[in-house]
């Protein structure tokens, strides 16, 4: 039997080496270790790089998922603050505007001055009306006192005259009866009886005049009552005139439009010489500490509680994280607070994920290091309890 020749060694290119070289090689060589699969061929390094990159991405994704576990977030959120429309309470003409946009003001600082001449004229008219009402009341008070005294005197006089007339009438009647008896007996003349009867008639007339005087005195007392009512009405007019005077003074103070709170001025529309009406916006005052209003989906509502810590990222300050806490949840979804709430009972129903607003108060320390203004877009994250 012949022996089988050993296989020729191959070069890196896979071509067999010459026989002389093969004959010069050692007769026996130890076993060769197999190469790794990714090292075989020219694409092994690239496959190794892709494998390592995939493992890194998977590890990063797993770490992110673990960090986001139990967190609810929304990017439907904005910074809010108190926006107060500054307006005049009275119509008038602007004479001076004392502030500019983005100017900081304190509570009570004057913002706009109006022409005060109209208010000053109304103030003088109110003062004159009050003076006239007081004089009328004083005249009625004096007249009421005098008429009351006169009526009381007239009533006393009528009462006295009535008593005197009654006594005189009684005496005259007795004289007539006595003389009529004496005339029948012939003791007195007929002429004396006639004089007694005339005296009786005069006494009767005096009694009637006393009754008339009494009725006149009672009528004077009724006039005193009427005068008292007129005096009460005059005193009421005094109170009205005082109220009008106070209102005129108050209106005069409204010629200075002042800041109701500390803040910054924005959206200034007031210009000197412009005519303004009550309630017409002149500018806007941005005041108070800003807060976040975040609109979460209704499916996230179960994860929200007042007092939960929150992380806020403002688009205007990339890379910064502001801390805060949930201080309240809206009592209804935004659809219920809309100007025209949808009515699903009409039959035109399309299910829409509703949003519920959560108010988040920011850490005051963070507010001191960044100028946060209302209207900025933010992203909010809240961890489930």
C-alpha positions as CSV (number, residue, x, y, z in Angstrom):
1,X,0.0,0.0,0.0
2,X,1.2,3.5,-0.7
3,X,1.2,6.2,1.8
4,X,-1.1,9.2,1.4
5,X,0.7,12.6,1.2
6,X,-0.2,15.1,3.9
7,X,-2.3,18.1,2.8
8,X,-0.5,21.1,1.5
9,X,-0.6,24.1,3.8
10,X,-2.5,27.1,2.4
11,X,-1.6,30.7,2.3
12,X,-3.8,33.5,3.5
13,X,-5.3,33.7,0.0
14,X,-6.2,30.1,0.0
15,X,-3.6,29.0,-2.7
16,X,-1.4,25.9,-2.1
17,X,2.2,26.6,-1.3
18,X,5.0,25.1,-3.4
19,X,6.0,21.5,-2.7
20,X,9.6,22.5,-1.8
21,X,8.3,24.6,0.9
22,X,6.0,21.8,2.1
23,X,8.9,19.4,2.2
24,X,11.0,21.8,4.3
25,X,8.3,22.2,6.9
26,X,8.5,20.1,10.1
27,X,7.1,16.6,9.8
28,X,4.7,17.0,12.8
29,X,2.8,20.1,14.1
30,X,0.5,20.3,17.1
31,X,-3.4,20.7,16.7
32,X,-4.5,24.2,15.7
33,X,-7.2,26.0,17.8
34,X,-10.5,26.9,15.9
35,X,-11.1,30.6,15.3
36,X,-14.2,32.4,16.8
37,X,-17.2,32.8,14.4
38,X,-17.0,36.6,14.4
39,X,-13.3,36.5,13.6
40,X,-13.7,34.4,10.6
41,X,-13.4,36.4,7.4
42,X,-13.0,40.2,6.9
43,X,-16.5,41.2,8.4
44,X,-15.9,39.7,11.9
45,X,-14.8,43.0,13.5
46,X,-17.8,44.8,12.2
47,X,-20.2,42.2,13.5
48,X,-18.5,42.4,16.9
49,X,-19.0,46.2,16.9
50,X,-22.7,45.9,16.0
51,X,-23.2,43.3,18.7
52,X,-21.6,45.4,21.4
53,X,-23.6,48.5,20.2
54,X,-26.9,46.5,20.4
55,X,-26.0,45.3,23.9
56,X,-25.3,48.9,25.0
57,X,-28.6,50.2,23.5
58,X,-30.5,47.4,25.3
59,X,-28.8,48.2,28.6
60,X,-29.6,51.9,28.2
61,X,-33.2,51.2,27.3
62,X,-33.6,48.9,30.2
63,X,-32.2,51.5,32.6
64,X,-34.5,54.1,31.2
65,X,-37.5,51.9,31.5
66,X,-36.6,51.1,35.1
67,X,-36.2,54.8,35.8
68,X,-39.5,55.7,34.2
69,X,-41.5,53.0,35.9
70,X,-44.3,54.4,38.0
71,X,-44.1,58.0,36.5
72,X,-46.9,59.8,34.7
73,X,-45.9,62.7,32.5
74,X,-47.4,65.3,30.2
75,X,-46.1,67.9,27.8
76,X,-49.5,69.7,27.7
77,X,-48.6,72.1,30.4
78,X,-47.8,75.8,30.7
79,X,-46.7,78.4,33.2
80,X,-49.4,80.6,34.6
81,X,-49.6,83.7,36.7
82,X,-52.1,86.3,37.8
83,X,-52.9,88.7,34.9
84,X,-54.9,91.7,35.9
85,X,-56.4,94.0,33.3
86,X,-55.9,97.6,34.4
87,X,-58.8,99.9,33.5
88,X,-60.3,103.2,34.5
89,X,-63.4,103.4,36.6
90,X,-64.6,106.6,35.0
91,X,-64.7,108.0,31.5
92,X,-62.1,110.6,30.9
93,X,-59.0,111.8,28.9
94,X,-55.6,110.4,29.6
95,X,-53.1,113.2,30.4
96,X,-50.1,111.1,31.4
97,X,-48.9,107.5,31.3
98,X,-46.3,106.9,34.0
99,X,-45.1,103.3,33.2
100,X,-43.7,101.4,30.3
101,X,-43.9,97.7,29.2
102,X,-41.9,95.3,31.4
103,X,-41.6,97.9,34.2
104,X,-41.8,96.7,37.7
105,X,-44.3,98.4,40.0
106,X,-45.4,98.2,43.6
107,X,-48.9,98.1,45.0
108,X,-50.4,101.7,44.9
109,X,-47.9,103.1,42.4
110,X,-49.7,105.5,39.9
111,X,-49.9,104.1,36.4
112,X,-52.2,106.5,34.5
113,X,-53.4,110.1,35.2
114,X,-56.8,111.3,33.8
115,X,-57.9,114.9,33.3
116,X,-59.5,115.8,36.7
117,X,-61.5,118.9,35.7
118,X,-64.8,117.1,35.1
119,X,-64.5,115.3,38.5
120,X,-63.7,118.6,40.2
121,X,-66.8,120.3,38.7
122,X,-69.0,117.4,39.9
123,X,-67.4,117.7,43.4
124,X,-68.2,121.5,43.6
125,X,-71.8,120.7,42.5
126,X,-72.1,118.1,45.2
127,X,-70.8,120.5,47.8
128,X,-73.4,123.1,46.7
129,X,-76.2,120.6,46.8
130,X,-75.3,119.6,50.4
131,X,-75.2,123.3,51.5
132,X,-78.6,123.9,49.9
133,X,-80.1,120.8,51.6
134,X,-78.8,121.9,55.0
135,X,-80.3,125.4,54.6
136,X,-83.7,124.0,53.6
137,X,-83.6,121.7,56.6
138,X,-82.7,124.5,58.9
139,X,-85.6,126.7,57.6
140,X,-88.0,123.9,58.0
141,X,-86.7,123.1,61.5
142,X,-87.2,126.8,62.5
143,X,-90.7,126.9,61.0
144,X,-91.7,123.6,62.6
145,X,-90.6,124.9,66.0
146,X,-92.5,128.2,65.6
147,X,-95.7,126.6,64.3
148,X,-95.6,124.0,67.1
149,X,-95.4,126.8,69.7
150,X,-98.1,128.8,68.1
151,X,-100.4,125.8,67.8
152,X,-99.8,125.0,71.4
153,X,-100.6,128.6,72.5
154,X,-103.7,128.7,70.2
155,X,-104.9,125.4,71.7
156,X,-104.5,126.7,75.2
157,X,-106.3,129.9,74.4
158,X,-109.1,128.0,72.8
159,X,-109.4,125.8,75.8
160,X,-109.6,128.8,78.1
161,X,-112.1,130.6,76.0
162,X,-114.2,127.4,75.9
163,X,-114.2,127.2,79.7
164,X,-115.1,130.9,80.0
165,X,-117.9,130.6,77.4
166,X,-119.3,127.6,79.1
167,X,-119.4,129.4,82.4
168,X,-121.0,132.5,80.9
169,X,-123.5,130.4,79.1
170,X,-124.5,128.6,82.3
171,X,-124.9,131.9,84.2
172,X,-126.9,133.5,81.4
173,X,-129.2,130.5,81.2
174,X,-129.8,130.6,85.0
175,X,-130.6,134.4,84.8
176,X,-133.1,133.7,82.0
177,X,-134.9,131.0,84.0
178,X,-135.0,133.2,87.2
179,X,-136.3,136.3,85.4
180,X,-138.9,134.3,83.5
181,X,-140.2,133.2,86.9
182,X,-140.2,136.7,88.3
183,X,-141.9,138.1,85.2
184,X,-144.7,135.7,85.7
185,X,-145.1,136.9,89.3
186,X,-144.7,140.6,88.3
187,X,-141.4,141.0,90.2
188,X,-139.4,142.3,87.2
189,X,-140.1,144.0,84.0
190,X,-140.2,142.4,80.6
191,X,-137.3,144.5,79.5
192,X,-134.9,142.9,82.0
193,X,-135.9,139.4,80.8
194,X,-135.1,140.4,77.2
195,X,-131.6,141.7,78.3
196,X,-131.0,138.3,80.1
197,X,-132.0,136.4,77.0
198,X,-129.6,138.6,74.9
199,X,-126.8,137.9,77.3
200,X,-127.6,134.1,77.0
201,X,-127.4,134.4,73.2
202,X,-124.0,136.2,73.5
203,X,-122.7,133.5,75.8
204,X,-123.9,130.8,73.4
205,X,-122.0,132.6,70.5
206,X,-118.9,132.8,72.7
207,X,-119.0,129.1,73.2
208,X,-119.3,128.5,69.5
209,X,-116.3,130.8,68.9
210,X,-114.3,128.8,71.5
211,X,-115.1,125.6,69.7
212,X,-114.0,127.1,66.4
213,X,-110.7,128.3,68.0
214,X,-110.1,124.8,69.3
215,X,-110.6,123.3,65.8
216,X,-108.2,125.9,64.4
217,X,-105.6,125.1,67.0
218,X,-106.0,121.4,66.3
219,X,-105.5,122.2,62.6
220,X,-102.3,124.1,63.4
221,X,-101.1,121.0,65.3
222,X,-101.7,118.9,62.2
223,X,-99.7,121.4,60.2
224,X,-96.9,121.0,62.6
225,X,-97.0,117.2,61.9
226,X,-96.8,118.0,58.2
227,X,-93.9,120.3,58.8
228,X,-92.1,117.6,60.8
229,X,-92.5,115.2,57.9
230,X,-91.1,117.8,55.6
231,X,-88.2,118.3,58.0
232,X,-87.6,114.5,57.9
233,X,-87.5,114.6,54.1
234,X,-85.1,117.5,54.2
235,X,-82.8,115.7,56.5
236,X,-83.0,112.7,54.2
237,X,-82.0,115.0,51.3
238,X,-79.0,116.0,53.4
239,X,-77.9,112.4,53.7
240,X,-78.3,112.0,50.0
241,X,-76.2,115.1,49.4
242,X,-73.6,113.9,51.7
243,X,-73.5,110.5,49.9
244,X,-73.2,112.4,46.5
245,X,-70.4,114.5,47.9
246,X,-68.5,111.4,49.1
247,X,-69.0,109.8,45.7
248,X,-67.8,112.9,44.0
249,X,-64.6,112.9,46.1
250,X,-64.1,109.3,45.4
251,X,-64.5,109.9,41.7
252,X,-62.0,112.6,41.9
253,X,-59.5,110.2,43.4
254,X,-60.1,107.8,40.4
255,X,-58.3,110.3,38.1
256,X,-55.2,108.3,39.3
257,X,-55.2,104.7,38.1
258,X,-52.9,102.8,40.5
259,X,-51.5,99.3,40.6
260,X,-53.6,96.9,42.7
261,X,-50.6,94.7,43.5
262,X,-46.9,94.4,42.9
263,X,-45.8,93.0,39.5
264,X,-44.7,93.9,36.0
265,X,-46.5,95.8,33.3
266,X,-47.3,94.3,29.9
267,X,-49.5,94.9,26.9
268,X,-49.6,98.7,27.5
269,X,-52.3,100.3,25.3
270,X,-52.8,103.6,27.1
271,X,-51.5,106.7,25.4
272,X,-51.7,110.4,26.4
273,X,-54.7,112.2,24.9
274,X,-56.8,109.0,24.4
275,X,-60.4,109.0,25.5
276,X,-61.2,106.0,27.8
277,X,-64.4,104.4,29.0
278,X,-65.0,102.5,32.3
279,X,-63.7,99.0,31.9
280,X,-61.6,99.7,28.8
281,X,-58.2,97.8,29.1
282,X,-55.3,100.1,29.4
283,X,-52.5,97.6,30.2
284,X,-52.0,94.3,32.0
285,X,-50.3,93.7,35.3
286,X,-48.5,90.3,35.7
287,X,-48.3,89.6,39.5
288,X,-47.8,86.9,42.0
289,X,-45.7,83.7,41.9
290,X,-46.0,81.7,38.7
291,X,-47.3,78.2,38.9
292,X,-47.8,75.3,36.4
293,X,-51.1,74.1,35.0
294,X,-50.5,70.6,33.6
295,X,-53.3,68.8,31.7
296,X,-53.1,65.1,32.3
297,X,-55.1,62.4,30.5
298,X,-58.1,61.0,32.3
299,X,-56.3,57.6,32.3
300,X,-53.6,59.2,34.5
301,X,-56.0,60.7,37.0
302,X,-55.7,57.7,39.4
303,X,-51.9,58.5,39.8
304,X,-52.4,62.1,40.9
305,X,-52.7,63.2,44.5
306,X,-52.3,66.7,46.1
307,X,-48.9,66.9,47.7
308,X,-47.1,64.7,45.3
309,X,-43.6,65.9,44.2
310,X,-43.2,66.9,40.6
311,X,-40.4,67.6,38.2
312,X,-40.8,70.4,35.7
313,X,-38.7,71.0,32.7
314,X,-39.1,74.4,30.9
315,X,-38.5,74.5,27.2
316,X,-36.9,77.9,27.6
317,X,-34.3,76.5,30.0
318,X,-33.1,73.2,28.5
319,X,-31.2,70.9,30.8
320,X,-32.7,72.5,34.0
321,X,-35.1,70.7,36.3
322,X,-37.4,72.7,38.5
323,X,-39.0,70.9,41.5
324,X,-42.5,71.5,42.8
325,X,-45.6,69.7,44.2
326,X,-49.1,69.1,43.2
327,X,-51.4,71.5,45.1
328,X,-54.8,70.7,43.5
329,X,-56.8,69.0,40.8
330,X,-59.5,70.6,38.7
331,X,-63.1,69.5,39.9
332,X,-64.0,68.8,36.3
333,X,-62.4,68.1,32.9
334,X,-61.5,70.9,30.5
335,X,-64.5,70.1,28.3
336,X,-66.9,70.9,31.1
337,X,-65.3,74.4,31.6
338,X,-65.4,75.1,27.8
339,X,-67.6,78.0,26.5
340,X,-69.7,75.4,24.6
341,X,-69.4,72.0,26.4
342,X,-70.0,69.1,24.1
343,X,-73.4,67.4,24.4
344,X,-72.9,63.7,23.7
345,X,-76.7,63.1,24.0
346,X,-77.2,64.6,20.5
347,X,-76.0,61.4,18.9
348,X,-72.8,62.9,17.3
349,X,-70.5,61.1,19.7
350,X,-66.8,60.6,19.2
351,X,-64.8,59.3,22.1
352,X,-62.0,61.8,23.0
353,X,-59.5,61.3,25.8
354,X,-60.4,64.1,28.3
355,X,-57.9,66.2,30.1
356,X,-57.9,67.1,33.8
357,X,-55.8,70.1,35.0
358,X,-53.4,69.8,37.9
359,X,-52.0,72.9,39.5
360,X,-48.3,72.6,40.5
361,X,-46.5,75.0,42.8
362,X,-42.9,75.6,42.1
363,X,-40.0,75.7,44.6
364,X,-39.4,79.4,45.5
365,X,-35.6,78.8,45.4
366,X,-35.8,77.8,41.8
367,X,-37.9,80.8,40.9
368,X,-35.2,83.1,42.3
369,X,-32.6,81.8,39.8
370,X,-34.7,81.9,36.6
371,X,-37.2,84.4,35.2
372,X,-40.2,82.3,34.5
373,X,-43.0,84.1,32.8
374,X,-46.6,82.9,32.1
375,X,-47.2,81.1,28.8
376,X,-44.0,79.1,28.6
377,X,-44.3,75.5,27.6
378,X,-43.2,72.9,30.2
379,X,-43.0,69.2,30.7
380,X,-44.2,67.7,33.9
381,X,-43.4,64.3,35.5
382,X,-45.2,63.0,38.6
383,X,-44.3,59.7,40.3
384,X,-47.2,57.4,41.2
385,X,-47.9,57.1,45.0
